[in-house]
Amino acid sequence: MNYNVTKDFLYPPVMFASVWLISLLCILLTREWLYPISSETFMIYFIGAVTFSIGGLTAISYMSQNIMKVQHLNHMCVAKIHKFLDYVLFITALLFPLYLKSAADDFDISNIMIFFAKQRELFLALESSERTFSLLNNLPILSFILAMLMYLENDGSFSRKLRAYMAIIVAFSYGIIIGSKANFITLILAITSINIMRSKNFKIFPLVKVLIIVAFSFSFLLLFSNFAYMDTDISVDTFHLLIKTVHNYWIGGLVAFDRIVQDPSSIESTQHLNRFFLETANGFGANFKIPFLHAEYTQISTDQETNVYTIYFSYYKDFGWYGLIVGMYILGVVLSWIYAVARKGNPVAMVTYGMISTGIILSVHAEHFILNMNYYIKMVLFSFLVYYGISRISFSKFHSFKVSND
């Protein structure tokens, strides 16, 4: 039904419903590996998808009645933007050794796998109640945003294609240092979404190819970050453990959330929707007590446990059915509105939707929208600087040039 609204797989309700349907089917196919899920939990998943879809339909209906004009940049403006992005790429690449040195000063790099595991622990420890600004610590975020913008500005020429690949390599390099699997997966999925958005032609086989790459990349990163301390050789048992771990990461949250449904007070609210605002206030001198971002673990089978509880951990746990219905409806409206603007060719919306599509896919893991507001704000501000700051300067110079010629 959602697909009939726009005939587009990138339409948020289509993506959301597809991801959750496939995930629930996977649970049914591997149910012997997992504890059962109650009918009430399945009902929450169904109602959440329905209200999200209604929100999306509301946004699309509104956008179809309000024509939005998109500013098309001339070649001089595009050249100015490309030059600015090239400078930023050069700076982020130039500062990478400094960032690597700061990481190497903290840990011994003689054992590379232990180094990656230690970096991952440090990255998780930094997700605290304080939000402080550091130019050096923001380099991974900047490189990530730059990679998406460079890919968006790839016009197919050798020089732009080379710069796009270089930006992606730089972003991956920063991601390796912080030991975060999420950065790799998010960037691949975001770039794929931008690519589909630009081509305006969805093809299933390239998407399947990307998903296979994501699965292998994630598995490879698990070996380096999660299994670094295992004193064992790579064997069939290792690959079996790897498969079960990937399976856990993918659908473990859907099973674990059943615990929240049965007893909402059994786990502390570590991912409350006000978390971003409290963290920001602490960064300006407030002293709010905020729990560690990651919740405690829940057993999801006889030999597996997880500490992720899907997107509904942030909407249902503290607000019940009211939070579920209202929250998912508003989310559907906002994400679908951004999608509609992106489909009209707005570059800021296209980059933003690249991240949004990743958040939709990872909704089986956690809430990746309001909790990631800090990231979205930086991305939107930088994109606005590129397309409405740099481009306006170009427009002004171009206009003066035309007047003088006339």
C-alpha beads as a LAMMPS data file, in Angstrom:
LAMMPS data file: protein, C-alpha beads

406 atoms
405 bonds

1 atom types
1 bond types

-500.0 500.0 xlo xhi
-500.0 500.0 ylo yhi
-500.0 500.0 zlo zhi

Masses

1 110.0

Atoms # bond

1 1 1 0.000 0.000 0.000
2 1 1 2.784 2.437 0.873
3 1 1 4.513 1.748 -2.437
4 1 1 1.405 2.790 -4.365
5 1 1 1.659 6.307 -2.897
6 1 1 4.907 7.273 -4.640
7 1 1 6.067 4.147 -6.540
8 1 1 9.420 4.719 -4.856
9 1 1 11.355 2.421 -2.537
10 1 1 13.055 5.436 -0.902
11 1 1 9.698 6.723 0.346
12 1 1 10.171 6.464 4.159
13 1 1 7.043 4.368 4.927
14 1 1 8.022 1.909 2.177
15 1 1 11.550 1.574 3.558
16 1 1 10.357 1.326 7.151
17 1 1 7.694 -1.305 6.446
18 1 1 10.068 -3.311 4.242
19 1 1 12.874 -3.377 6.797
20 1 1 10.552 -4.450 9.581
21 1 1 8.740 -7.040 7.470
22 1 1 12.019 -8.658 6.410
23 1 1 13.303 -8.571 9.991
24 1 1 10.144 -10.190 11.370
25 1 1 10.289 -12.849 8.663
26 1 1 13.878 -13.549 9.684
27 1 1 12.711 -14.027 13.269
28 1 1 10.101 -16.532 12.108
29 1 1 12.672 -18.430 10.025
30 1 1 15.209 -18.578 12.878
31 1 1 12.802 -18.793 15.802
32 1 1 14.571 -21.880 17.169
33 1 1 17.562 -19.609 17.919
34 1 1 15.559 -17.054 19.897
35 1 1 13.111 -16.661 22.748
36 1 1 9.486 -16.100 21.627
37 1 1 7.921 -12.649 21.247
38 1 1 4.516 -11.865 22.757
39 1 1 1.511 -10.916 20.614
40 1 1 1.376 -7.501 22.327
41 1 1 4.902 -6.737 21.105
42 1 1 3.962 -7.738 17.561
43 1 1 0.960 -5.403 17.855
44 1 1 3.249 -2.522 18.855
45 1 1 5.386 -3.159 15.778
46 1 1 2.265 -3.174 13.589
47 1 1 0.718 -0.011 15.067
48 1 1 4.067 1.770 14.866
49 1 1 4.353 1.002 11.145
50 1 1 0.761 2.080 10.493
51 1 1 1.061 5.439 12.294
52 1 1 4.428 6.099 10.621
53 1 1 2.795 5.409 7.253
54 1 1 -0.126 7.739 8.000
55 1 1 2.370 10.465 8.892
56 1 1 4.167 9.902 5.593
57 1 1 0.908 10.099 3.659
58 1 1 0.079 13.383 5.428
59 1 1 3.394 14.915 4.360
60 1 1 3.141 13.716 0.756
61 1 1 -0.427 14.989 0.464
62 1 1 0.665 18.416 1.709
63 1 1 3.720 18.555 -0.564
64 1 1 1.668 17.623 -3.634
65 1 1 -0.461 20.742 -3.075
66 1 1 2.490 23.073 -2.434
67 1 1 4.944 23.438 -5.278
68 1 1 8.459 24.077 -4.006
69 1 1 10.907 25.792 -6.333
70 1 1 14.458 24.469 -6.182
71 1 1 17.365 26.762 -6.948
72 1 1 19.485 25.363 -9.766
73 1 1 23.145 26.334 -9.592
74 1 1 24.963 27.560 -12.681
75 1 1 28.385 26.243 -13.653
76 1 1 30.268 29.052 -11.889
77 1 1 28.504 28.335 -8.597
78 1 1 29.191 24.615 -8.964
79 1 1 32.863 25.325 -9.638
80 1 1 33.052 27.472 -6.506
81 1 1 31.437 24.712 -4.418
82 1 1 33.786 22.092 -5.861
83 1 1 36.823 24.204 -5.030
84 1 1 35.609 24.718 -1.454
85 1 1 34.996 20.982 -0.990
86 1 1 38.440 20.259 -2.416
87 1 1 40.004 22.552 0.185
88 1 1 38.093 20.830 2.994
89 1 1 39.152 17.418 1.667
90 1 1 42.767 18.534 1.628
91 1 1 42.522 19.818 5.220
92 1 1 40.846 16.656 6.580
93 1 1 43.438 14.465 4.841
94 1 1 46.269 16.703 6.078
95 1 1 45.034 16.494 9.682
96 1 1 44.610 12.708 9.632
97 1 1 48.198 11.983 10.814
98 1 1 47.612 14.351 13.732
99 1 1 44.396 12.534 14.619
100 1 1 46.156 9.166 14.296
101 1 1 48.972 10.387 16.541
102 1 1 46.489 11.429 19.222
103 1 1 44.985 7.935 19.117
104 1 1 48.380 6.193 19.071
105 1 1 49.522 8.174 22.105
106 1 1 46.753 6.568 24.148
107 1 1 47.268 2.927 23.118
108 1 1 50.035 0.633 21.939
109 1 1 49.661 -0.034 18.209
110 1 1 52.022 -3.022 18.101
111 1 1 48.982 -5.331 18.147
112 1 1 46.622 -3.828 15.595
113 1 1 43.554 -5.867 16.601
114 1 1 43.929 -4.942 20.265
115 1 1 44.397 -1.325 19.197
116 1 1 41.093 -1.338 17.280
117 1 1 39.289 -2.965 20.202
118 1 1 40.703 -0.388 22.642
119 1 1 39.686 2.439 20.309
120 1 1 36.166 1.051 20.216
121 1 1 36.032 1.000 24.011
122 1 1 37.244 4.605 24.096
123 1 1 34.639 5.623 21.500
124 1 1 31.873 4.086 23.609
125 1 1 33.203 5.728 26.756
126 1 1 33.043 9.164 25.108
127 1 1 29.262 8.818 24.735
128 1 1 28.703 10.387 28.134
129 1 1 26.502 13.092 29.627
130 1 1 28.887 15.877 28.618
131 1 1 29.040 17.493 25.198
132 1 1 32.236 19.456 24.611
133 1 1 33.539 20.924 21.372
134 1 1 36.869 19.765 20.002
135 1 1 37.989 20.423 16.442
136 1 1 40.116 17.284 16.447
137 1 1 37.298 15.051 17.710
138 1 1 34.954 16.483 15.066
139 1 1 37.215 15.463 12.188
140 1 1 35.562 12.010 11.781
141 1 1 32.153 13.687 11.538
142 1 1 33.432 16.291 9.084
143 1 1 35.044 13.613 6.917
144 1 1 31.789 11.641 6.912
145 1 1 29.714 14.651 5.821
146 1 1 32.329 15.612 3.250
147 1 1 32.253 12.119 1.718
148 1 1 28.491 12.380 1.169
149 1 1 28.764 15.868 -0.348
150 1 1 31.639 14.819 -2.585
151 1 1 29.632 11.849 -3.794
152 1 1 26.609 14.060 -4.426
153 1 1 28.792 16.434 -6.456
154 1 1 30.312 13.620 -8.490
155 1 1 29.358 14.573 -12.063
156 1 1 30.910 11.482 -13.613
157 1 1 34.124 13.161 -14.718
158 1 1 37.406 11.498 -13.783
159 1 1 38.520 14.350 -11.500
160 1 1 35.259 14.537 -9.515
161 1 1 34.972 10.759 -9.315
162 1 1 38.552 10.549 -8.016
163 1 1 37.854 13.209 -5.375
164 1 1 34.667 11.424 -4.289
165 1 1 36.573 8.158 -3.811
166 1 1 39.353 9.976 -1.970
167 1 1 36.808 11.551 0.389
168 1 1 35.255 8.150 1.075
169 1 1 38.690 6.655 1.807
170 1 1 39.479 9.510 4.201
171 1 1 36.136 9.010 5.982
172 1 1 36.769 5.264 6.243
173 1 1 40.254 5.951 7.612
174 1 1 38.859 8.112 10.408
175 1 1 36.224 5.451 11.060
176 1 1 38.926 2.798 11.472
177 1 1 40.721 4.882 14.086
178 1 1 37.630 5.350 16.258
179 1 1 36.877 1.636 15.952
180 1 1 33.220 2.216 15.048
181 1 1 31.417 -0.275 12.810
182 1 1 28.460 2.101 12.544
183 1 1 30.454 4.688 10.584
184 1 1 31.291 2.209 7.834
185 1 1 27.783 0.824 7.525
186 1 1 26.120 4.232 7.757
187 1 1 28.336 5.787 5.086
188 1 1 27.819 2.911 2.641
189 1 1 24.049 2.987 3.097
190 1 1 23.873 6.797 2.956
191 1 1 25.885 6.958 -0.279
192 1 1 23.713 4.216 -1.777
193 1 1 20.606 6.214 -0.915
194 1 1 22.085 9.378 -2.457
195 1 1 23.019 7.413 -5.576
196 1 1 19.452 6.107 -5.990
197 1 1 18.082 9.585 -5.302
198 1 1 20.301 11.093 -8.008
199 1 1 19.638 8.426 -10.609
200 1 1 15.877 8.496 -9.940
201 1 1 15.820 4.890 -11.057
202 1 1 15.678 2.145 -8.448
203 1 1 17.247 -1.179 -9.390
204 1 1 17.111 -4.145 -7.047
205 1 1 20.360 -5.891 -8.070
206 1 1 22.726 -2.986 -7.240
207 1 1 20.978 -2.694 -3.876
208 1 1 21.433 -6.395 -3.186
209 1 1 25.104 -6.014 -4.107
210 1 1 25.461 -3.144 -1.616
211 1 1 23.726 -5.137 1.132
212 1 1 26.132 -8.039 0.553
213 1 1 29.068 -5.626 0.798
214 1 1 27.608 -4.200 4.009
215 1 1 27.200 -7.677 5.492
216 1 1 30.790 -8.690 4.659
217 1 1 32.189 -5.349 5.846
218 1 1 30.291 -5.624 9.107
219 1 1 31.509 -9.181 9.625
220 1 1 35.093 -8.155 8.910
221 1 1 34.856 -5.284 11.406
222 1 1 33.418 -7.626 14.025
223 1 1 36.581 -9.717 13.785
224 1 1 38.758 -6.675 14.403
225 1 1 36.743 -4.846 17.076
226 1 1 34.579 -7.365 18.957
227 1 1 36.626 -10.551 18.677
228 1 1 40.077 -9.036 19.080
229 1 1 40.569 -10.571 22.529
230 1 1 39.563 -14.094 21.485
231 1 1 42.516 -16.434 21.795
232 1 1 41.454 -18.696 18.961
233 1 1 42.304 -19.433 15.345
234 1 1 39.953 -18.620 12.485
235 1 1 37.899 -21.779 12.010
236 1 1 34.428 -23.040 11.126
237 1 1 33.361 -22.373 14.712
238 1 1 34.561 -18.793 14.372
239 1 1 32.420 -18.253 11.275
240 1 1 29.443 -19.867 12.996
241 1 1 29.888 -17.462 15.895
242 1 1 30.214 -14.609 13.406
243 1 1 26.923 -15.527 11.706
244 1 1 25.084 -15.699 15.019
245 1 1 26.581 -12.364 16.075
246 1 1 25.436 -10.648 12.859
247 1 1 22.026 -12.250 13.357
248 1 1 22.016 -10.878 16.914
249 1 1 22.906 -7.354 15.780
250 1 1 20.193 -7.432 13.125
251 1 1 17.114 -8.740 14.925
252 1 1 18.180 -9.153 18.545
253 1 1 16.577 -5.829 19.454
254 1 1 13.148 -6.976 18.266
255 1 1 13.298 -9.896 20.679
256 1 1 14.811 -7.891 23.552
257 1 1 12.112 -5.200 23.298
258 1 1 9.588 -7.775 24.448
259 1 1 11.117 -7.376 27.905
260 1 1 10.232 -3.662 27.835
261 1 1 6.664 -4.446 26.819
262 1 1 6.240 -6.919 29.667
263 1 1 7.912 -4.687 32.274
264 1 1 8.839 -1.124 31.171
265 1 1 10.569 -0.401 34.487
266 1 1 12.914 -3.381 34.223
267 1 1 15.542 -1.325 32.358
268 1 1 16.682 2.252 32.894
269 1 1 15.688 4.777 30.208
270 1 1 19.088 5.432 28.670
271 1 1 17.765 6.684 25.313
272 1 1 15.076 9.129 26.398
273 1 1 14.023 11.642 23.734
274 1 1 15.275 14.551 25.855
275 1 1 18.807 13.183 25.946
276 1 1 20.168 15.423 23.183
277 1 1 18.835 18.568 24.869
278 1 1 20.240 17.603 28.278
279 1 1 23.639 16.759 26.772
280 1 1 23.686 20.103 24.981
281 1 1 22.723 21.930 28.179
282 1 1 25.552 20.168 30.025
283 1 1 27.911 21.360 27.323
284 1 1 26.926 24.944 28.200
285 1 1 27.535 24.449 31.918
286 1 1 24.446 22.677 33.229
287 1 1 24.816 19.624 35.415
288 1 1 22.050 17.206 34.465
289 1 1 22.613 13.596 35.406
290 1 1 22.350 11.538 32.231
291 1 1 22.790 7.762 32.174
292 1 1 25.245 5.982 29.901
293 1 1 23.791 5.765 26.397
294 1 1 23.839 1.986 26.113
295 1 1 21.264 0.056 28.130
296 1 1 21.885 -3.099 30.104
297 1 1 21.865 -6.468 28.395
298 1 1 18.873 -8.774 27.959
299 1 1 18.998 -12.479 27.237
300 1 1 17.346 -13.193 23.857
301 1 1 18.195 -16.895 23.677
302 1 1 19.956 -19.540 25.724
303 1 1 23.367 -18.343 24.514
304 1 1 22.833 -14.790 23.217
305 1 1 22.171 -11.400 24.738
306 1 1 21.878 -7.848 23.451
307 1 1 21.587 -4.292 24.742
308 1 1 19.637 -2.784 21.818
309 1 1 15.841 -2.468 21.931
310 1 1 14.732 -0.959 18.581
311 1 1 13.412 2.526 17.900
312 1 1 10.432 1.890 20.178
313 1 1 12.697 1.915 23.236
314 1 1 12.683 5.725 22.970
315 1 1 8.985 6.173 22.132
316 1 1 7.082 3.443 23.964
317 1 1 9.021 2.806 27.161
318 1 1 8.497 6.207 28.802
319 1 1 5.368 7.401 26.985
320 1 1 3.384 4.224 26.364
321 1 1 0.868 3.964 23.542
322 1 1 0.508 7.757 23.392
323 1 1 4.223 8.209 22.742
324 1 1 4.216 5.366 20.230
325 1 1 1.343 6.722 18.136
326 1 1 2.134 10.441 18.320
327 1 1 5.904 9.981 18.079
328 1 1 5.820 7.649 15.081
329 1 1 3.232 9.826 13.311
330 1 1 5.339 12.986 13.709
331 1 1 8.439 11.076 12.651
332 1 1 6.631 9.860 9.529
333 1 1 5.579 13.425 8.671
334 1 1 9.032 14.959 9.135
335 1 1 11.033 12.251 7.360
336 1 1 8.594 12.090 4.440
337 1 1 8.657 15.880 4.073
338 1 1 12.465 15.821 3.867
339 1 1 12.199 12.962 1.360
340 1 1 9.792 14.985 -0.814
341 1 1 12.108 18.023 -0.777
342 1 1 15.077 15.790 -1.620
343 1 1 13.195 14.237 -4.526
344 1 1 12.720 17.745 -5.951
345 1 1 16.507 18.076 -6.135
346 1 1 17.360 20.130 -3.045
347 1 1 21.007 19.186 -2.303
348 1 1 20.822 19.826 1.468
349 1 1 17.729 17.621 1.717
350 1 1 19.373 14.937 -0.442
351 1 1 22.396 14.683 1.855
352 1 1 20.158 14.778 4.928
353 1 1 17.970 12.042 3.511
354 1 1 21.037 9.910 2.932
355 1 1 21.451 9.832 6.698
356 1 1 17.714 9.490 7.300
357 1 1 17.451 6.406 5.104
358 1 1 20.202 4.810 7.172
359 1 1 18.313 5.668 10.356
360 1 1 15.194 3.999 8.946
361 1 1 17.119 0.830 8.111
362 1 1 18.700 0.834 11.581
363 1 1 15.356 1.455 13.326
364 1 1 15.427 -2.245 14.241
365 1 1 18.500 -1.328 16.276
366 1 1 17.625 1.957 18.016
367 1 1 16.297 5.496 17.556
368 1 1 18.663 7.252 15.146
369 1 1 16.917 10.583 14.605
370 1 1 16.340 12.656 17.733
371 1 1 19.203 10.905 19.537
372 1 1 21.477 11.843 16.605
373 1 1 20.277 15.448 16.467
374 1 1 23.781 16.754 17.179
375 1 1 25.038 14.987 14.070
376 1 1 22.119 16.165 11.919
377 1 1 22.573 19.786 12.996
378 1 1 26.256 19.753 12.043
379 1 1 25.465 18.122 8.718
380 1 1 22.685 20.571 7.821
381 1 1 24.724 23.612 8.890
382 1 1 27.751 22.534 6.851
383 1 1 25.568 21.698 3.839
384 1 1 23.850 25.087 4.085
385 1 1 27.269 26.736 4.194
386 1 1 28.244 24.909 1.013
387 1 1 25.071 25.408 -1.017
388 1 1 23.633 28.649 0.349
389 1 1 26.790 30.384 1.537
390 1 1 29.421 29.535 -1.046
391 1 1 26.863 29.431 -3.860
392 1 1 25.452 32.863 -2.953
393 1 1 28.930 34.342 -3.154
394 1 1 29.241 32.779 -6.581
395 1 1 25.888 34.164 -7.644
396 1 1 26.901 37.634 -6.542
397 1 1 30.173 37.538 -8.474
398 1 1 28.476 36.045 -11.505
399 1 1 25.813 38.759 -11.467
400 1 1 28.433 41.505 -11.279
401 1 1 30.298 39.939 -14.170
402 1 1 27.167 39.872 -16.322
403 1 1 26.307 43.497 -15.526
404 1 1 29.812 44.696 -16.431
405 1 1 29.651 42.822 -19.736
406 1 1 26.270 44.304 -20.553

Bonds

1 1 1 2
2 1 2 3
3 1 3 4
4 1 4 5
5 1 5 6
6 1 6 7
7 1 7 8
8 1 8 9
9 1 9 10
10 1 10 11
11 1 11 12
12 1 12 13
13 1 13 14
14 1 14 15
15 1 15 16
16 1 16 17
17 1 17 18
18 1 18 19
19 1 19 20
20 1 20 21
21 1 21 22
22 1 22 23
23 1 23 24
24 1 24 25
25 1 25 26
26 1 26 27
27 1 27 28
28 1 28 29
29 1 29 30
30 1 30 31
31 1 31 32
32 1 32 33
33 1 33 34
34 1 34 35
35 1 35 36
36 1 36 37
37 1 37 38
38 1 38 39
39 1 39 40
40 1 40 41
41 1 41 42
42 1 42 43
43 1 43 44
44 1 44 45
45 1 45 46
46 1 46 47
47 1 47 48
48 1 48 49
49 1 49 50
50 1 50 51
51 1 51 52
52 1 52 53
53 1 53 54
54 1 54 55
55 1 55 56
56 1 56 57
57 1 57 58
58 1 58 59
59 1 59 60
60 1 60 61
61 1 61 62
62 1 62 63
63 1 63 64
64 1 64 65
65 1 65 66
66 1 66 67
67 1 67 68
68 1 68 69
69 1 69 70
70 1 70 71
71 1 71 72
72 1 72 73
73 1 73 74
74 1 74 75
75 1 75 76
76 1 76 77
77 1 77 78
78 1 78 79
79 1 79 80
80 1 80 81
81 1 81 82
82 1 82 83
83 1 83 84
84 1 84 85
85 1 85 86
86 1 86 87
87 1 87 88
88 1 88 89
89 1 89 90
90 1 90 91
91 1 91 92
92 1 92 93
93 1 93 94
94 1 94 95
95 1 95 96
96 1 96 97
97 1 97 98
98 1 98 99
99 1 99 100
100 1 100 101
101 1 101 102
102 1 102 103
103 1 103 104
104 1 104 105
105 1 105 106
106 1 106 107
107 1 107 108
108 1 108 109
109 1 109 110
110 1 110 111
111 1 111 112
112 1 112 113
113 1 113 114
114 1 114 115
115 1 115 116
116 1 116 117
117 1 117 118
118 1 118 119
119 1 119 120
120 1 120 121
121 1 121 122
122 1 122 123
123 1 123 124
124 1 124 125
125 1 125 126
126 1 126 127
127 1 127 128
128 1 128 129
129 1 129 130
130 1 130 131
131 1 131 132
132 1 132 133
133 1 133 134
134 1 134 135
135 1 135 136
136 1 136 137
137 1 137 138
138 1 138 139
139 1 139 140
140 1 140 141
141 1 141 142
142 1 142 143
143 1 143 144
144 1 144 145
145 1 145 146
146 1 146 147
147 1 147 148
148 1 148 149
149 1 149 150
150 1 150 151
151 1 151 152
152 1 152 153
153 1 153 154
154 1 154 155
155 1 155 156
156 1 156 157
157 1 157 158
158 1 158 159
159 1 159 160
160 1 160 161
161 1 161 162
162 1 162 163
163 1 163 164
164 1 164 165
165 1 165 166
166 1 166 167
167 1 167 168
168 1 168 169
169 1 169 170
170 1 170 171
171 1 171 172
172 1 172 173
173 1 173 174
174 1 174 175
175 1 175 176
176 1 176 177
177 1 177 178
178 1 178 179
179 1 179 180
180 1 180 181
181 1 181 182
182 1 182 183
183 1 183 184
184 1 184 185
185 1 185 186
186 1 186 187
187 1 187 188
188 1 188 189
189 1 189 190
190 1 190 191
191 1 191 192
192 1 192 193
193 1 193 194
194 1 194 195
195 1 195 196
196 1 196 197
197 1 197 198
198 1 198 199
199 1 199 200
200 1 200 201
201 1 201 202
202 1 202 203
203 1 203 204
204 1 204 205
205 1 205 206
206 1 206 207
207 1 207 208
208 1 208 209
209 1 209 210
210 1 210 211
211 1 211 212
212 1 212 213
213 1 213 214
214 1 214 215
215 1 215 216
216 1 216 217
217 1 217 218
218 1 218 219
219 1 219 220
220 1 220 221
221 1 221 222
222 1 222 223
223 1 223 224
224 1 224 225
225 1 225 226
226 1 226 227
227 1 227 228
228 1 228 229
229 1 229 230
230 1 230 231
231 1 231 232
232 1 232 233
233 1 233 234
234 1 234 235
235 1 235 236
236 1 236 237
237 1 237 238
238 1 238 239
239 1 239 240
240 1 240 241
241 1 241 242
242 1 242 243
243 1 243 244
244 1 244 245
245 1 245 246
246 1 246 247
247 1 247 248
248 1 248 249
249 1 249 250
250 1 250 251
251 1 251 252
252 1 252 253
253 1 253 254
254 1 254 255
255 1 255 256
256 1 256 257
257 1 257 258
258 1 258 259
259 1 259 260
260 1 260 261
261 1 261 262
262 1 262 263
263 1 263 264
264 1 264 265
265 1 265 266
266 1 266 267
267 1 267 268
268 1 268 269
269 1 269 270
270 1 270 271
271 1 271 272
272 1 272 273
273 1 273 274
274 1 274 275
275 1 275 276
276 1 276 277
277 1 277 278
278 1 278 279
279 1 279 280
280 1 280 281
281 1 281 282
282 1 282 283
283 1 283 284
284 1 284 285
285 1 285 286
286 1 286 287
287 1 287 288
288 1 288 289
289 1 289 290
290 1 290 291
291 1 291 292
292 1 292 293
293 1 293 294
294 1 294 295
295 1 295 296
296 1 296 297
297 1 297 298
298 1 298 299
299 1 299 300
300 1 300 301
301 1 301 302
302 1 302 303
303 1 303 304
304 1 304 305
305 1 305 306
306 1 306 307
307 1 307 308
308 1 308 309
309 1 309 310
310 1 310 311
311 1 311 312
312 1 312 313
313 1 313 314
314 1 314 315
315 1 315 316
316 1 316 317
317 1 317 318
318 1 318 319
319 1 319 320
320 1 320 321
321 1 321 322
322 1 322 323
323 1 323 324
324 1 324 325
325 1 325 326
326 1 326 327
327 1 327 328
328 1 328 329
329 1 329 330
330 1 330 331
331 1 331 332
332 1 332 333
333 1 333 334
334 1 334 335
335 1 335 336
336 1 336 337
337 1 337 338
338 1 338 339
339 1 339 340
340 1 340 341
341 1 341 342
342 1 342 343
343 1 343 344
344 1 344 345
345 1 345 346
346 1 346 347
347 1 347 348
348 1 348 349
349 1 349 350
350 1 350 351
351 1 351 352
352 1 352 353
353 1 353 354
354 1 354 355
355 1 355 356
356 1 356 357
357 1 357 358
358 1 358 359
359 1 359 360
360 1 360 361
361 1 361 362
362 1 362 363
363 1 363 364
364 1 364 365
365 1 365 366
366 1 366 367
367 1 367 368
368 1 368 369
369 1 369 370
370 1 370 371
371 1 371 372
372 1 372 373
373 1 373 374
374 1 374 375
375 1 375 376
376 1 376 377
377 1 377 378
378 1 378 379
379 1 379 380
380 1 380 381
381 1 381 382
382 1 382 383
383 1 383 384
384 1 384 385
385 1 385 386
386 1 386 387
387 1 387 388
388 1 388 389
389 1 389 390
390 1 390 391
391 1 391 392
392 1 392 393
393 1 393 394
394 1 394 395
395 1 395 396
396 1 396 397
397 1 397 398
398 1 398 399
399 1 399 400
400 1 400 401
401 1 401 402
402 1 402 403
403 1 403 404
404 1 404 405
405 1 405 406
